[in-house]
Structure formats: C-alpha cells, structure tokens
Amino acid sequence: MAPMTTAAAPTVTTAELMEAMAAVGAAYFQDFAAAAGRHGLSSSQAKALGVVLEPVPMRALAGQLGCDASNVTGIVDRLEALGLARREAAEADRRVKIVTITDEGSEVLQRIRADMVRAHRAFESLGDEQRGLLLDLCRQVLPLLAA
C-alpha cells in the first residue's frame, strides 16, 4: 500500500490578505456610515466621537481622522452644536484645545454601534474561538499598520 500524502495547504499571499482586509474594512465602514447617517451624523463626525472617548488634542484628532486640522474644526463645531462633544483649553498650554465626548455623545455613539446590523450579524456568525483568534490577529497587525 502506498503511503498517504497530504497536500500542502495553499499559501495565502500578502496581496490576498490585503484585498480581504480592504473588503472587510470597506464593508464595515459602509455599515458604520449608514448607521451614523440614521443618527444624523456624517461618518467623520461619528468616527470623531469614537476617537474622543478619551480627551484628545485637536491636532491629534486630525491625525487619527486622517484630515487637516482645519477640517477637524468644522467636525468639532458640529459635534459641539449638537451637544455631543466639548472643546476646552489644555491646562499646560491654553492655546491647545482638547476635545472630549459628552454623556449625550457617548449615548449616540453606543446607538450607532448598536445600529450596525451587518457588522453585528457578521461578528455574531463567528464562534467564541474564532472571535478570540480574530481579535488576537487584529491586535497583532494594527500596531504595525498604525506605525
């Protein structure tokens, strides 16, 4: 009897991983943007709320949103007008403005995240072990992507 051979698993290329991550990211963002819109916010405004869960200087907020500081001013102006965020001078340097989410802003952000039906359906389709593995992988690659 001939020995049994096992076929090697096909190699996944970096390009395939990049395409898969881009597709997942795009689908997630579409769900997020649609949920934000249903709550009266643009995707940039809703994303800013997620960033300012901890107080953040305006310039750092611009960096995390990937836009100019002048664009962040308009985003924060709108969030302040809606009572969802507030801007305060930093204690160490009064010229630096710190943006913080309000209680109402936290509630709106929670409602947006709860309203992301496709994302919930996708992640809930995973078992506990799969969810843990996915979280571990995200935590491993994110610092390298963000660097």
JOURUR-V697853 format. One record per backbone hydrogen bond with DSSP energy under -1.0 kcal/mol. NH is the residue of the N-H (numbers start at 1). CO is the residue of the C=O. E is the energy in kcal/mol with one decimal. If there is no record, write none. Layout:
BEGIN
NH_CO_E ; NH_CO_E
END
This chain:
BEGIN
17_13_-2.1 ; 18_14_-2.7 ; 19_15_-2.4 ; 20_16_-2.4 ; 21_17_-2.8 ; 22_18_-2.4 ; 23_19_-2.2 ; 24_20_-2.5 ; 25_21_-3.0 ; 26_22_-2.6 ; 27_23_-2.3 ; 28_24_-2.6 ; 29_25_-2.6 ; 30_26_-2.3 ; 31_27_-1.9 ; 32_28_-2.6 ; 33_29_-3.2 ; 34_30_-2.2 ; 35_31_-2.2 ; 36_32_-2.8 ; 37_33_-2.4 ; 38_34_-1.9 ; 39_36_-1.2 ; 40_37_-1.7 ; 41_36_-2.5 ; 46_42_-2.4 ; 47_43_-2.7 ; 48_44_-2.3 ; 49_45_-1.8 ; 50_46_-1.6 ; 51_47_-1.7 ; 52_48_-2.3 ; 56_99_-2.3 ; 58_97_-2.4 ; 61_57_-2.4 ; 62_58_-2.3 ; 63_59_-1.8 ; 64_60_-2.4 ; 65_61_-2.1 ; 66_62_-1.1 ; 67_62_-2.3 ; 72_68_-1.6 ; 73_69_-1.5 ; 74_70_-1.0 ; 75_71_-1.8 ; 76_72_-3.0 ; 77_73_-2.6 ; 78_74_-2.0 ; 79_75_-2.2 ; 80_76_-2.8 ; 81_77_-2.4 ; 82_78_-1.7 ; 83_80_-1.4 ; 84_79_-2.9 ; 86_100_-2.7 ; 88_98_-2.6 ; 90_96_-3.0 ; 96_93_-2.1 ; 98_88_-3.9 ; 99_56_-3.3 ; 100_86_-2.6 ; 101_52_-1.6 ; 102_84_-2.2 ; 106_102_-2.4 ; 107_103_-2.0 ; 108_104_-2.3 ; 109_105_-2.5 ; 110_106_-2.3 ; 111_107_-2.2 ; 112_108_-2.5 ; 113_109_-2.5 ; 114_110_-2.3 ; 115_111_-1.6 ; 116_113_-1.1 ; 117_115_-2.0 ; 120_116_-2.5 ; 121_117_-2.7 ; 122_118_-2.6 ; 123_119_-2.8 ; 124_120_-2.6 ; 126_123_-1.2 ; 131_127_-2.7 ; 132_128_-2.3 ; 133_129_-2.4 ; 134_130_-2.8 ; 135_131_-2.4 ; 136_132_-2.5 ; 137_133_-2.6 ; 138_134_-2.6 ; 139_135_-2.5 ; 140_136_-1.5 ; 141_137_-2.4 ; 142_138_-2.5 ; 145_141_-2.2 ; 146_142_-2.8
END
